[in-house]
Amino acid sequence: MRKAKYFVFLLIITLLCGFFAPCTYATESSNVSNEFNNNLNDSNLGVNNSDVTNSSSINSAVNSSITTYSPACILIEANSGKVLYEKNSNKVKYPASTTKIMTAILTMENCELTDIATVSHNALFSVPASYVTADLKEGEQLTIEQLLNVLLIPSANDAAFVLAEHIGGTVENFANMMNEKAKEIGCLNTHFVNPNGIHNKNHTTTAYDLALMGKYAMQFDKIREIVKKTRYTLPATNKYDKADRIFKTSNELIEVNNSNAKDNYYYENAIGIKTGYTSEAGSCIIAGAKKDNLEVIVVVLGGQSTKDGLSQRYLDCINLFNYAFENYKVETVQEKNSVLQQISIPGATKDTKNLNVIVKDEISIFMENNSEEECNPEIVFNDKLRAPISANSVIGKITYRVGDDVYSSDLLAQTSVIASGFWSILIRIVLIFVTLYIIFLLLRKPKNKTRNKSKNRTMSKTNTRTKNKKSRGYKEKHSKSSGSGKFRFTAISNFKE
């Protein structure tokens, strides 16, 4: 009986699974994909932002067409990291205060902007006399946001030590964190020993590694906001009751200058990022610029002055920015959640069979301005694409190939698609009735057992009473026939000696 119960329960589960499971059948998905491809191929589109795989190859053919002065530099496209130009970009150099961009990264990842840090004696007296400070006071309490502003705008070295001690406990521990983070984001030849770039023969990196740090840092909106500022004022604090600590940016690319002088380095499209200088490192910079949808990053290390007394680092930045914007572009060809096309789904109801296919992520293209390379999308739908389909479920993928670069995004169903069809409805109805009937049998079976047991007990009692009556009748009759009619039979065992 127990096995029968188990069998019934398994049968019910099986039937319910069959009822609730979506109907999936072979479909003409390849035909739908081909239809998409044919319609989109005419537009010769390109790609970007979603899933991006790129070769990061260096276009060596363009190196000879650009004039650069500094001994080491690099130009990359900020979104993909694709290298557009380089010169000695993997040669180990001193980074000076460009180091502070890594300090800013770890600060964003380990602190809240409203957290409070206290200025220690060590943080103040570890800065050599010739280095820039924010004139912080021992015991002064500042928010992390305030410290980030003076770290990145005037390049305050005391702020870097305060942040390092607040996050790492000690400068040494913080330096270890810097090196671990550098490896994590793909840096190949970086070794930091302090949070600010104060000269140390063991504190080194490369133009390529700094470009990766700059690219990573610009993912933080707060860092983007700060590195574009040209002025910042520290408010009064617990140790300084005035708001006269006013600081100016060290980056002349973002400082508006309307003069026609040759040493006017203001660049309209510049967006930061961080300068650096020591006598050993020379003039260094991680610089960003954005025009239309194209954003690029330039790193210059070891810059000096030209024969005319001009800054090599700023001249190199301007030349590389101009080269990028004159030769490359980014065009958005699909907005996020835009409708790619409408398709008809087999097995759907009349009202839901026409499904809008939407592109999950924005798709843009980074390419040379004069490129004649066709960039046709490849559309692939799921093998079993048939009703029912849930809204926002992934139903396929769109992929673009631009040279060695591959860009892709998932395709989603904009709305739900409801299944239709006589046989599917009939099967579901039958399954419902069968399931209900089995449940009914299960529920009434225990009652039958109880009723039968009660009936058996009643019949047993009736049989017993009948049997007893017959036995008494027999004894009485037998007793009368064996005596004179006045005495009943008495068992001998009832008498005692």
GIJO-V623394 format. One record per residue. N is the residue number from 1. PHI is phi in whole degrees, 0 to 359 (999 if undefined). PSI is psi as a letter, one per 20 degrees, with the letter a starting at -180 (none if undefined). NEAR is the number of other C-alpha atoms within 12 Angstrom. Layout:
n=N phi=PHI psi=PSI near=NEAR
n=N phi=PHI psi=PSI near=NEAR
This chain:
n=1 phi=999 psi=h near=9
n=2 phi=297 psi=g near=8
n=3 phi=298 psi=h near=9
n=4 phi=297 psi=h near=11
n=5 phi=297 psi=g near=18
n=6 phi=301 psi=g near=13
n=7 phi=298 psi=g near=15
n=8 phi=295 psi=g near=22
n=9 phi=297 psi=g near=19
n=10 phi=298 psi=h near=16
n=11 phi=297 psi=g near=19
n=12 phi=296 psi=g near=26
n=13 phi=300 psi=g near=20
n=14 phi=299 psi=g near=17
n=15 phi=296 psi=g near=25
n=16 phi=294 psi=h near=25
n=17 phi=299 psi=g near=17
n=18 phi=297 psi=h near=21
n=19 phi=287 psi=g near=23
n=20 phi=273 psi=i near=17
n=21 phi=291 psi=p near=17
n=22 phi=290 psi=q near=24
n=23 phi=280 psi=p near=28
n=24 phi=234 psi=p near=21
n=25 phi=223 psi=r near=19
n=26 phi=297 psi=q near=16
n=27 phi=222 psi=r near=21
n=28 phi=269 psi=l near=22
n=29 phi=296 psi=h near=25
n=30 phi=296 psi=h near=20
n=31 phi=292 psi=h near=19
n=32 phi=296 psi=g near=30
n=33 phi=299 psi=g near=32
n=34 phi=298 psi=h near=18
n=35 phi=296 psi=g near=23
n=36 phi=299 psi=g near=28
n=37 phi=301 psi=g near=28
n=38 phi=296 psi=h near=17
n=39 phi=289 psi=h near=20
n=40 phi=271 psi=h near=26
n=41 phi=299 psi=h near=20
n=42 phi=293 psi=h near=14
n=43 phi=271 psi=i near=15
n=44 phi=50 psi=l near=23
n=45 phi=276 psi=r near=33
n=46 phi=228 psi=a near=39
n=47 phi=212 psi=r near=42
n=48 phi=190 psi=d near=43
n=49 phi=309 psi=h near=36
n=50 phi=292 psi=d near=29
n=51 phi=274 psi=o near=25
n=52 phi=237 psi=p near=29
n=53 phi=238 psi=p near=25
n=54 phi=227 psi=r near=26
n=55 phi=278 psi=i near=19
n=56 phi=52 psi=k near=25
n=57 phi=284 psi=q near=21
n=58 phi=265 psi=p near=23
n=59 phi=277 psi=n near=21
n=60 phi=293 psi=h near=15
n=61 phi=293 psi=h near=12
n=62 phi=269 psi=i near=19
n=63 phi=302 psi=h near=21
n=64 phi=286 psi=i near=12
n=65 phi=268 psi=i near=14
n=66 phi=243 psi=p near=28
n=67 phi=264 psi=o near=23
n=68 phi=230 psi=q near=36
n=69 phi=259 psi=h near=28
n=70 phi=289 psi=q near=35
n=71 phi=290 psi=h near=30
n=72 phi=214 psi=p near=40
n=73 phi=201 psi=r near=48
n=74 phi=204 psi=q near=51
n=75 phi=231 psi=p near=51
n=76 phi=231 psi=q near=45
n=77 phi=279 psi=p near=43
n=78 phi=292 psi=h near=37
n=79 phi=285 psi=g near=34
n=80 phi=265 psi=h near=35
n=81 phi=83 psi=j near=37
n=82 phi=296 psi=p near=35
n=83 phi=279 psi=p near=34
n=84 phi=259 psi=h near=38
n=85 phi=199 psi=q near=43
n=86 phi=204 psi=q near=39
n=87 phi=214 psi=o near=34
n=88 phi=53 psi=k near=25
n=89 phi=290 psi=i near=34
n=90 phi=252 psi=j near=26
n=91 phi=277 psi=p near=26
n=92 phi=290 psi=p near=28
n=93 phi=221 psi=r near=42
n=94 phi=277 psi=p near=42
n=95 phi=265 psi=i near=53
n=96 phi=52 psi=c near=43
n=97 phi=282 psi=i near=47
n=98 phi=297 psi=i near=56
n=99 phi=307 psi=h near=54
n=100 phi=297 psi=i near=50
n=101 phi=292 psi=h near=49
n=102 phi=289 psi=h near=54
n=103 phi=298 psi=h near=52
n=104 phi=294 psi=h near=50
n=105 phi=300 psi=g near=38
n=106 phi=294 psi=h near=36
n=107 phi=295 psi=g near=44
n=108 phi=295 psi=h near=29
n=109 phi=272 psi=i near=22
n=110 phi=237 psi=i near=19
n=111 phi=223 psi=q near=24
n=112 phi=267 psi=q near=20
n=113 phi=298 psi=h near=22
n=114 phi=270 psi=i near=16
n=115 phi=299 psi=q near=21
n=116 phi=251 psi=p near=23
n=117 phi=242 psi=q near=34
n=118 phi=251 psi=p near=31
n=119 phi=284 psi=p near=34
n=120 phi=265 psi=r near=27
n=121 phi=299 psi=g near=18
n=122 phi=297 psi=h near=24
n=123 phi=297 psi=h near=36
n=124 phi=281 psi=g near=30
n=125 phi=269 psi=j near=21
n=126 phi=271 psi=i near=24
n=127 phi=269 psi=p near=28
n=128 phi=300 psi=q near=19
n=129 phi=299 psi=h near=13
n=130 phi=275 psi=i near=14
n=131 phi=265 psi=q near=27
n=132 phi=290 psi=p near=32
n=133 phi=227 psi=r near=32
n=134 phi=259 psi=j near=37
n=135 phi=57 psi=l near=31
n=136 phi=286 psi=q near=39
n=137 phi=247 psi=q near=27
n=138 phi=299 psi=p near=23
n=139 phi=85 psi=i near=20
n=140 phi=290 psi=p near=29
n=141 phi=250 psi=p near=29
n=142 phi=226 psi=q near=34
n=143 phi=282 psi=q near=29
n=144 phi=299 psi=h near=34
n=145 phi=297 psi=g near=30
n=146 phi=298 psi=g near=35
n=147 phi=294 psi=h near=48
n=148 phi=297 psi=h near=47
n=149 phi=297 psi=g near=43
n=150 phi=283 psi=h near=42
n=151 phi=292 psi=g near=51
n=152 phi=263 psi=h near=52
n=153 phi=272 psi=f near=46
n=154 phi=272 psi=i near=40
n=155 phi=71 psi=l near=45
n=156 phi=285 psi=p near=44
n=157 phi=283 psi=h near=44
n=158 phi=294 psi=h near=43
n=159 phi=297 psi=h near=50
n=160 phi=296 psi=g near=54
n=161 phi=293 psi=h near=47
n=162 phi=299 psi=g near=49
n=163 phi=295 psi=g near=50
n=164 phi=299 psi=g near=44
n=165 phi=290 psi=h near=30
n=166 phi=295 psi=h near=33
n=167 phi=272 psi=g near=34
n=168 phi=262 psi=i near=25
n=169 phi=88 psi=g near=20
n=170 phi=225 psi=r near=23
n=171 phi=297 psi=h near=27
n=172 phi=296 psi=g near=19
n=173 phi=296 psi=h near=21
n=174 phi=295 psi=h near=32
n=175 phi=298 psi=h near=35
n=176 phi=297 psi=g near=26
n=177 phi=297 psi=h near=31
n=178 phi=298 psi=g near=38
n=179 phi=292 psi=h near=32
n=180 phi=294 psi=g near=20
n=181 phi=294 psi=h near=30
n=182 phi=300 psi=g near=35
n=183 phi=296 psi=g near=22
n=184 phi=299 psi=h near=16
n=185 phi=268 psi=j near=25
n=186 phi=103 psi=j near=20
n=187 phi=291 psi=p near=31
n=188 phi=255 psi=h near=26
n=189 phi=222 psi=l near=27
n=190 phi=244 psi=p near=37
n=191 phi=215 psi=o near=33
n=192 phi=257 psi=q near=43
n=193 phi=237 psi=i near=33
n=194 phi=211 psi=r near=43
n=195 phi=270 psi=j near=51
n=196 phi=228 psi=i near=49
n=197 phi=94 psi=j near=45
n=198 phi=306 psi=p near=38
n=199 phi=301 psi=p near=31
n=200 phi=209 psi=p near=22
n=201 phi=297 psi=h near=19
n=202 phi=264 psi=j near=19
n=203 phi=259 psi=n near=30
n=204 phi=221 psi=r near=36
n=205 phi=197 psi=a near=43
n=206 phi=225 psi=r near=42
n=207 phi=298 psi=g near=45
n=208 phi=297 psi=g near=44
n=209 phi=297 psi=g near=48
n=210 phi=293 psi=h near=56
n=211 phi=296 psi=h near=51
n=212 phi=295 psi=g near=44
n=213 phi=296 psi=g near=45
n=214 phi=297 psi=g near=48
n=215 phi=299 psi=g near=39
n=216 phi=293 psi=g near=33
n=217 phi=297 psi=h near=41
n=218 phi=284 psi=j near=35
n=219 phi=283 psi=i near=19
n=220 phi=268 psi=p near=21
n=221 phi=300 psi=h near=14
n=222 phi=294 psi=g near=25
n=223 phi=295 psi=g near=36
n=224 phi=305 psi=g near=31
n=225 phi=296 psi=g near=21
n=226 phi=289 psi=g near=33
n=227 phi=290 psi=i near=44
n=228 phi=269 psi=i near=35
n=229 phi=285 psi=q near=32
n=230 phi=252 psi=i near=32
n=231 phi=217 psi=q near=23
n=232 phi=206 psi=q near=29
n=233 phi=237 psi=p near=23
n=234 phi=283 psi=p near=31
n=235 phi=285 psi=r near=25
n=236 phi=296 psi=q near=20
n=237 phi=228 psi=a near=24
n=238 phi=292 psi=i near=19
n=239 phi=244 psi=i near=18
n=240 phi=213 psi=o near=19
n=241 phi=267 psi=j near=13
n=242 phi=242 psi=q near=13
n=243 phi=246 psi=l near=15
n=244 phi=251 psi=j near=15
n=245 phi=272 psi=n near=23
n=246 phi=253 psi=p near=21
n=247 phi=238 psi=q near=26
n=248 phi=245 psi=q near=27
n=249 phi=298 psi=q near=32
n=250 phi=266 psi=j near=34
n=251 phi=255 psi=o near=40
n=252 phi=286 psi=i near=35
n=253 phi=291 psi=h near=38
n=254 phi=255 psi=i near=34
n=255 phi=274 psi=o near=26
n=256 phi=299 psi=p near=20
n=257 phi=216 psi=o near=17
n=258 phi=265 psi=j near=13
n=259 phi=282 psi=r near=11
n=260 phi=261 psi=j near=9
n=261 phi=292 psi=q near=10
n=262 phi=295 psi=h near=16
n=263 phi=267 psi=k near=22
n=264 phi=273 psi=o near=22
n=265 phi=257 psi=j near=29
n=266 phi=300 psi=p near=27
n=267 phi=236 psi=o near=30
n=268 phi=305 psi=h near=23
n=269 phi=266 psi=j near=29
n=270 phi=289 psi=q near=37
n=271 phi=230 psi=k near=34
n=272 phi=123 psi=a near=44
n=273 phi=230 psi=g near=53
n=274 phi=205 psi=p near=55
n=275 phi=262 psi=r near=47
n=276 phi=196 psi=q near=45
n=277 phi=201 psi=p near=35
n=278 phi=219 psi=r near=29
n=279 phi=297 psi=h near=20
n=280 phi=283 psi=h near=23
n=281 phi=273 psi=h near=35
n=282 phi=77 psi=a near=29
n=283 phi=275 psi=p near=39
n=284 phi=233 psi=q near=46
n=285 phi=196 psi=q near=49
n=286 phi=250 psi=o near=52
n=287 phi=238 psi=q near=53
n=288 phi=238 psi=q near=45
n=289 phi=211 psi=q near=42
n=290 phi=220 psi=p near=29
n=291 phi=222 psi=p near=24
n=292 phi=56 psi=c near=15
n=293 phi=261 psi=j near=25
n=294 phi=264 psi=p near=35
n=295 phi=239 psi=p near=33
n=296 phi=229 psi=q near=47
n=297 phi=231 psi=p near=49
n=298 phi=241 psi=p near=56
n=299 phi=238 psi=p near=57
n=300 phi=235 psi=p near=56
n=301 phi=233 psi=q near=52
n=302 phi=77 psi=k near=41
n=303 phi=292 psi=q near=37
n=304 phi=233 psi=b near=29
n=305 phi=248 psi=q near=19
n=306 phi=284 psi=r near=18
n=307 phi=298 psi=h near=9
n=308 phi=274 psi=j near=11
n=309 phi=82 psi=j near=13
n=310 phi=268 psi=q near=20
n=311 phi=280 psi=p near=30
n=312 phi=295 psi=h near=33
n=313 phi=295 psi=h near=41
n=314 phi=285 psi=h near=42
n=315 phi=297 psi=g near=37
n=316 phi=296 psi=g near=42
n=317 phi=300 psi=g near=49
n=318 phi=296 psi=g near=38
n=319 phi=297 psi=g near=29
n=320 phi=287 psi=h near=44
n=321 phi=299 psi=g near=40
n=322 phi=299 psi=g near=27
n=323 phi=301 psi=g near=29
n=324 phi=297 psi=g near=38
n=325 phi=285 psi=h near=30
n=326 phi=278 psi=h near=18
n=327 phi=243 psi=i near=22
n=328 phi=227 psi=r near=29
n=329 phi=207 psi=r near=28
n=330 phi=231 psi=p near=32
n=331 phi=241 psi=p near=24
n=332 phi=278 psi=p near=24
n=333 phi=253 psi=i near=29
n=334 phi=217 psi=p near=31
n=335 phi=283 psi=q near=22
n=336 phi=299 psi=p near=22
n=337 phi=65 psi=j near=22
n=338 phi=283 psi=q near=23
n=339 phi=279 psi=p near=23
n=340 phi=281 psi=g near=34
n=341 phi=188 psi=r near=26
n=342 phi=253 psi=p near=24
n=343 phi=233 psi=r near=29
n=344 phi=261 psi=p near=27
n=345 phi=262 psi=p near=37
n=346 phi=296 psi=q near=30
n=347 phi=75 psi=j near=32
n=348 phi=257 psi=r near=28
n=349 phi=291 psi=r near=23
n=350 phi=300 psi=h near=17
n=351 phi=283 psi=i near=16
n=352 phi=241 psi=i near=28
n=353 phi=290 psi=h near=26
n=354 phi=273 psi=o near=25
n=355 phi=252 psi=p near=35
n=356 phi=278 psi=p near=27
n=357 phi=264 psi=p near=37
n=358 phi=246 psi=q near=33
n=359 phi=270 psi=p near=35
n=360 phi=296 psi=g near=30
n=361 phi=243 psi=q near=30
n=362 phi=297 psi=p near=30
n=363 phi=237 psi=o near=37
n=364 phi=232 psi=r near=36
n=365 phi=234 psi=p near=42
n=366 phi=253 psi=p near=45
n=367 phi=201 psi=r near=35
n=368 phi=289 psi=q near=24
n=369 phi=300 psi=h near=18
n=370 phi=261 psi=j near=12
n=371 phi=292 psi=p near=17
n=372 phi=251 psi=j near=13
n=373 phi=290 psi=p near=15
n=374 phi=285 psi=q near=21
n=375 phi=231 psi=n near=31
n=376 phi=258 psi=p near=28
n=377 phi=283 psi=q near=36
n=378 phi=249 psi=p near=33
n=379 phi=253 psi=p near=33
n=380 phi=232 psi=p near=29
n=381 phi=259 psi=r near=32
n=382 phi=302 psi=q near=28
n=383 phi=299 psi=h near=20
n=384 phi=247 psi=n near=25
n=385 phi=251 psi=n near=37
n=386 phi=208 psi=q near=36
n=387 phi=300 psi=q near=35
n=388 phi=274 psi=q near=32
n=389 phi=225 psi=p near=36
n=390 phi=274 psi=q near=21
n=391 phi=298 psi=q near=21
n=392 phi=69 psi=j near=22
n=393 phi=280 psi=q near=23
n=394 phi=284 psi=p near=27
n=395 phi=242 psi=i near=39
n=396 phi=177 psi=a near=31
n=397 phi=211 psi=q near=32
n=398 phi=245 psi=p near=40
n=399 phi=227 psi=p near=37
n=400 phi=238 psi=q near=39
n=401 phi=234 psi=o near=30
n=402 phi=240 psi=o near=30
n=403 phi=62 psi=c near=24
n=404 phi=269 psi=i near=16
n=405 phi=270 psi=p near=27
n=406 phi=236 psi=p near=31
n=407 phi=234 psi=p near=35
n=408 phi=209 psi=r near=34
n=409 phi=211 psi=q near=37
n=410 phi=290 psi=q near=31
n=411 phi=252 psi=p near=39
n=412 phi=241 psi=q near=33
n=413 phi=278 psi=p near=40
n=414 phi=288 psi=h near=28
n=415 phi=227 psi=r near=26
n=416 phi=281 psi=q near=27
n=417 phi=243 psi=p near=33
n=418 phi=263 psi=p near=25
n=419 phi=288 psi=q near=30
n=420 phi=222 psi=r near=25
n=421 phi=127 psi=p near=18
n=422 phi=298 psi=g near=13
n=423 phi=293 psi=h near=13
n=424 phi=294 psi=h near=24
n=425 phi=293 psi=g near=17
n=426 phi=299 psi=g near=14
n=427 phi=299 psi=g near=19
n=428 phi=294 psi=h near=25
n=429 phi=296 psi=g near=19
n=430 phi=300 psi=g near=18
n=431 phi=298 psi=h near=24
n=432 phi=298 psi=g near=21
n=433 phi=296 psi=g near=18
n=434 phi=297 psi=g near=22
n=435 phi=298 psi=g near=26
n=436 phi=297 psi=h near=17
n=437 phi=295 psi=g near=16
n=438 phi=295 psi=g near=24
n=439 phi=298 psi=g near=21
n=440 phi=299 psi=g near=16
n=441 phi=298 psi=h near=18
n=442 phi=296 psi=g near=21
n=443 phi=289 psi=h near=14
n=444 phi=270 psi=i near=14
n=445 phi=296 psi=g near=16
n=446 phi=299 psi=h near=15
n=447 phi=296 psi=g near=14
n=448 phi=299 psi=g near=14
n=449 phi=297 psi=g near=14
n=450 phi=294 psi=g near=13
n=451 phi=297 psi=g near=14
n=452 phi=294 psi=h near=14
n=453 phi=295 psi=g near=14
n=454 phi=297 psi=g near=14
n=455 phi=298 psi=g near=14
n=456 phi=296 psi=g near=14
n=457 phi=295 psi=g near=14
n=458 phi=297 psi=g near=14
n=459 phi=298 psi=h near=14
n=460 phi=295 psi=g near=14
n=461 phi=295 psi=g near=14
n=462 phi=299 psi=g near=14
n=463 phi=296 psi=h near=14
n=464 phi=294 psi=g near=14
n=465 phi=298 psi=g near=14
n=466 phi=299 psi=g near=14
n=467 phi=293 psi=g near=14
n=468 phi=295 psi=g near=14
n=469 phi=300 psi=g near=14
n=470 phi=298 psi=h near=14
n=471 phi=294 psi=g near=14
n=472 phi=297 psi=g near=16
n=473 phi=300 psi=g near=14
n=474 phi=295 psi=g near=15
n=475 phi=296 psi=g near=18
n=476 phi=298 psi=g near=20
n=477 phi=298 psi=g near=17
n=478 phi=292 psi=h near=18
n=479 phi=294 psi=g near=19
n=480 phi=295 psi=h near=17
n=481 phi=285 psi=i near=15
n=482 phi=264 psi=i near=15
n=483 phi=241 psi=a near=14
n=484 phi=276 psi=i near=11
n=485 phi=101 psi=i near=13
n=486 phi=258 psi=i near=11
n=487 phi=240 psi=q near=14
n=488 phi=268 psi=q near=17
n=489 phi=293 psi=p near=21
n=490 phi=237 psi=p near=15
n=491 phi=293 psi=p near=10
n=492 phi=299 psi=h near=8
n=493 phi=294 psi=i near=8
n=494 phi=283 psi=i near=8
n=495 phi=272 psi=q near=7
n=496 phi=249 psi=q near=6
n=497 phi=284 psi=none near=5
